[in-house]
Amino acid sequence: MSNDPLLSQTERADAPAGRVIPQDPDALLYQAEAAYLTAQSERTLEAYRLKGGGPPFINVGKRGVRYRRGDLLQWIAGRRRRSTSDPGPSDRGGK
């Protein structure tokens, strides 16, 4: 069991969306769970969906949005930097 709270979550009273975040990388998470896992606010995730630059999301209906756990963890890993001057990988990548 990992000591990293982002990768493993024990039963907690403050669990977002009233349930423990599933560990399956293909699990679809609610916005509250995605916000908790990425240490972002729900409003920030909403802004990312509008402007871009955030984690991939899935539209499950007129007002339903979900996030794959694996996509969130991959998005977090892609934001890792070694210094403040490290620009990280280019998002353009010739696209």
C-alpha positions as a printed NumPy array, in Angstrom:
array([[  0.   ,   0.   ,   0.   ],
       [  1.351,   3.381,  -1.014],
       [  1.764,   6.248,   1.443],
       [  0.86 ,   8.758,  -1.281],
       [ -2.664,  10.049,  -0.545],
       [ -3.244,  10.785,  -4.244],
       [ -2.655,   7.192,  -5.28 ],
       [ -4.363,   5.356,  -2.44 ],
       [ -7.186,   6.557,  -0.277],
       [ -8.444,   4.834,   2.831],
       [-12.   ,   5.034,   4.113],
       [-12.493,   8.655,   5.148],
       [-15.409,  10.711,   6.347],
       [-14.401,  13.566,   4.014],
       [-14.329,  11.396,   0.871],
       [-15.57 ,  13.462,  -2.079],
       [-18.935,  12.541,  -3.628],
       [-19.667,  10.439,  -0.536],
       [-17.6  ,   7.424,  -1.588],
       [-14.015,   6.227,  -1.572],
       [-12.29 ,   7.041,  -4.869],
       [-12.054,   3.842,  -6.932],
       [ -8.538,   2.531,  -7.595],
       [ -9.279,   1.14 , -11.076],
       [ -7.554,   3.348, -13.708],
       [-10.628,   2.995, -15.96 ],
       [-13.061,   4.067, -13.232],
       [-15.115,   7.138, -14.069],
       [-14.87 ,   9.739, -11.331],
       [-17.228,  12.561, -10.496],
       [-15.937,  16.13 , -10.704],
       [-15.606,  16.347,  -6.897],
       [-13.43 ,  13.227,  -6.882],
       [-11.314,  14.507,  -9.778],
       [-10.83 ,  17.815,  -7.985],
       [ -9.744,  16.014,  -4.82 ],
       [ -7.375,  13.71 ,  -6.685],
       [ -5.727,  16.532,  -8.665],
       [ -5.685,  19.029,  -5.764],
       [ -7.672,  21.491,  -7.878],
       [-10.983,  23.124,  -7.114],
       [-14.092,  22.071,  -8.967],
       [-14.282,  25.584, -10.412],
       [-10.736,  25.215, -11.768],
       [-11.684,  21.962, -13.503],
       [-14.719,  23.724, -14.991],
       [-12.464,  26.508, -16.292],
       [-10.071,  23.941, -17.779],
       [-12.976,  22.304, -19.611],
       [-13.989,  25.672, -21.048],
       [-10.516,  27.002, -21.947],
       [ -8.493,  23.802, -22.339],
       [ -5.262,  22.742, -20.677],
       [ -6.835,  20.467, -18.089],
       [ -7.191,  16.72 , -17.834],
       [ -9.246,  14.857, -20.438],
       [-12.904,  14.442, -19.5  ],
       [-15.897,  12.455, -20.692],
       [-19.289,  13.962, -21.436],
       [-21.894,  11.467, -20.223],
       [-24.974,  13.529, -20.922],
       [-26.297,  17.034, -21.172],
       [-24.832,  18.061, -17.82 ],
       [-22.808,  15.012, -16.809],
       [-19.027,  15.066, -16.81 ],
       [-16.714,  12.306, -15.621],
       [-12.961,  11.813, -15.528],
       [-11.052,   8.546, -15.972],
       [ -8.767,   8.015, -12.988],
       [ -5.895,   6.924, -15.263],
       [ -6.222,  10.109, -17.33 ],
       [ -6.052,  12.213, -14.165],
       [ -2.919,  10.472, -12.901],
       [ -1.305,  10.805, -16.328],
       [ -2.202,  14.517, -16.427],
       [ -0.672,  15.008, -12.968],
       [  2.526,  13.191, -14.032],
       [  2.767,  15.376, -17.153],
       [  2.831,  18.507, -14.985],
       [  5.903,  17.351, -13.06 ],
       [  8.848,  19.757, -13.274],
       [ 12.394,  19.751, -11.898],
       [ 12.637,  23.527, -11.477],
       [ 10.615,  26.683, -12.026],
       [ 12.514,  27.242, -15.289],
       [ 11.642,  23.757, -16.603],
       [  8.987,  24.339, -19.295],
       [  8.048,  20.67 , -19.38 ],
       [  6.998,  18.875, -22.534],
       [  5.558,  21.036, -25.279],
       [  1.781,  20.788, -25.594],
       [  2.027,  21.627, -29.278],
       [  4.145,  18.625, -30.275],
       [  3.775,  19.411, -33.979],
       [ -0.02 ,  19.222, -33.886]])
